[in-house]
């Protein structure tokens, strides 16, 4: 099996190396393996979807005010 490093994945996926490490550590990169203090990722793995919100906030649970004009 061919492997790529965090640095190679970060360049391929256009994200920071630290973000790749976080994705690997949280189990979101299928097949990623930790060898000592280094993550290796199977070559050809697609970038996992970004689960963070676009504006950094939690979705609002408030109901719109129907009386507001």
C-alpha positions as CSV (number, residue, x, y, z in Angstrom):
1,X,0.0,0.0,0.0
2,X,1.2,3.5,-0.8
3,X,1.2,6.1,1.9
4,X,1.4,9.9,2.1
5,X,2.5,12.1,5.0
6,X,0.5,14.9,6.7
7,X,2.5,17.4,4.7
8,X,1.6,15.7,1.4
9,X,-2.1,15.5,2.4
10,X,-2.2,19.1,3.4
11,X,-0.8,20.2,0.1
12,X,-3.2,17.9,-1.8
13,X,-6.2,18.9,0.2
14,X,-5.2,22.6,0.4
15,X,-5.5,22.8,4.2
16,X,-3.0,23.1,7.0
17,X,-1.0,20.2,8.3
18,X,-2.4,20.8,11.8
19,X,-5.9,20.4,10.4
20,X,-4.9,17.1,8.7
21,X,-3.6,15.9,12.1
22,X,-6.9,16.9,13.8
23,X,-8.9,15.0,11.1
24,X,-6.7,11.9,11.5
25,X,-6.9,12.1,15.4
26,X,-10.7,12.3,15.3
27,X,-11.0,9.3,13.0
28,X,-12.4,11.2,10.0
29,X,-9.7,10.1,7.6
30,X,-10.3,6.4,6.8
31,X,-7.2,4.3,6.9
32,X,-5.0,6.9,8.6
33,X,-2.5,5.2,10.9
34,X,-0.2,6.6,13.6
35,X,3.4,5.4,13.5
36,X,5.0,6.8,16.7
37,X,4.4,10.5,16.5
38,X,3.7,10.6,12.7
39,X,0.4,10.1,10.8
40,X,0.4,8.2,7.5
41,X,-2.6,8.3,5.2
42,X,-3.3,5.9,2.3
43,X,-2.6,7.6,-1.0
44,X,-5.7,8.6,-3.0
45,X,-7.8,9.2,0.0
46,X,-10.3,12.1,-0.6
47,X,-10.4,15.0,1.8
48,X,-13.1,14.4,4.4
49,X,-16.0,16.9,4.4
50,X,-15.6,19.9,6.7
51,X,-18.0,19.4,9.6
52,X,-17.5,22.9,11.0
53,X,-20.1,25.6,10.4
54,X,-19.4,28.3,7.8
55,X,-19.7,31.2,10.2
56,X,-18.3,29.5,13.3
57,X,-21.7,29.7,15.2
58,X,-24.1,27.1,16.2
59,X,-27.4,27.1,14.3
60,X,-30.0,29.3,15.8
61,X,-32.9,27.6,17.6
62,X,-34.9,30.8,18.0
63,X,-38.2,31.1,16.2
64,X,-38.7,34.2,14.1
65,X,-40.7,37.0,15.7
66,X,-44.0,37.0,13.7
67,X,-45.1,40.4,15.2
68,X,-41.9,42.2,14.1
69,X,-42.4,44.7,11.2
